[in-house]
Amino acid sequence: MRKLKIKTGATVEVIAGADKGKQGTVLAINSDTLKVRVQGVRMQTHYEQEGLKQIEGFIDYSNIKLVKQAAAKKKAAKKASKNA
């Protein structure tokens, strides 16, 4: 598993391909194949029981650049209760 600079929730811009110039939020990352799913990019039509659905497809990690890193999650501080 590789450590990637882009994390889920980060804002990225597509720098190559048919969707060049579009910005979106990273929805999913596959670190084995270096593919990223970005909101609103590479829309694909899938047929399901409810009807046609538009979902995002994966694009290559090298075709995106980081615009804004995802906000870091704050860890809850442990509070030691003192019984005096």
C-alpha positions as CSV (number, residue, x, y, z in Angstrom):
1,M,0.0,0.0,0.0
2,R,1.4,3.4,-1.0
3,K,1.1,6.6,1.0
4,L,-0.5,9.2,-1.2
5,K,-0.5,13.0,-0.6
6,I,-4.2,13.3,-1.6
7,K,-6.7,12.1,0.9
8,T,-10.5,11.5,0.8
9,G,-12.3,14.8,1.2
10,A,-9.6,16.9,-0.4
11,T,-10.4,19.3,-3.2
12,V,-8.6,18.5,-6.5
13,E,-8.4,19.8,-10.1
14,V,-8.3,17.6,-13.1
15,I,-5.2,18.5,-15.2
16,A,-5.5,16.0,-18.1
17,G,-8.3,14.2,-20.0
18,A,-11.8,15.1,-21.1
19,D,-12.7,16.7,-17.8
20,K,-9.6,18.9,-17.7
21,G,-10.1,22.0,-15.6
22,K,-12.9,20.6,-13.4
23,Q,-12.6,20.7,-9.7
24,G,-14.2,18.4,-7.2
25,T,-14.0,16.6,-3.9
26,V,-12.2,13.2,-3.7
27,L,-14.8,10.5,-2.9
28,A,-12.7,7.4,-2.9
29,I,-9.1,6.3,-3.5
30,N,-7.7,3.0,-4.7
31,S,-4.1,3.0,-3.6
32,D,-3.4,-0.4,-5.3
33,T,-4.2,0.8,-8.8
34,L,-3.6,4.6,-8.1
35,K,-7.1,5.5,-9.2
36,V,-9.2,8.3,-7.7
37,R,-13.0,9.0,-7.8
38,V,-13.7,12.7,-7.9
39,Q,-17.2,14.3,-7.4
40,G,-18.6,15.4,-10.8
41,V,-15.8,14.0,-12.9
42,R,-16.0,11.1,-15.4
43,M,-19.7,10.6,-15.0
44,Q,-20.9,7.2,-16.1
45,T,-24.5,6.0,-16.7
46,H,-25.5,2.8,-14.8
47,Y,-28.9,1.0,-15.1
48,E,-30.3,-0.2,-11.8
49,Q,-33.8,-1.3,-10.7
50,E,-34.7,2.3,-9.8
51,G,-33.7,3.5,-13.3
52,L,-30.7,5.2,-14.8
53,K,-28.1,6.6,-12.4
54,Q,-25.1,8.9,-13.0
55,I,-22.1,7.9,-10.9
56,E,-18.5,9.0,-11.0
57,G,-15.8,6.8,-12.5
58,F,-12.2,6.4,-11.4
59,I,-9.5,8.5,-13.0
60,D,-5.7,8.1,-12.7
61,Y,-3.9,9.7,-9.8
62,S,-1.4,11.4,-12.1
63,N,-4.2,13.4,-13.8
64,I,-5.2,15.4,-10.8
65,K,-3.5,18.1,-8.7
66,L,-4.3,19.1,-5.1
67,V,-6.1,22.4,-4.7
68,K,-7.0,22.2,-1.0
69,Q,-6.2,19.5,1.5
70,A,-9.0,17.9,3.5
71,A,-9.6,19.3,7.0
72,A,-7.8,17.3,9.6
73,K,-10.0,15.3,12.0
74,K,-9.4,16.4,15.6
75,K,-8.8,13.6,18.1
76,A,-10.8,13.8,21.3
77,A,-8.7,14.6,24.2
78,K,-8.7,12.1,27.0
79,K,-9.7,13.7,30.3
80,A,-8.5,12.1,33.4
81,S,-11.0,12.3,36.1
82,K,-9.5,12.8,39.5
83,N,-11.4,11.8,42.6
84,A,-10.1,13.8,45.4
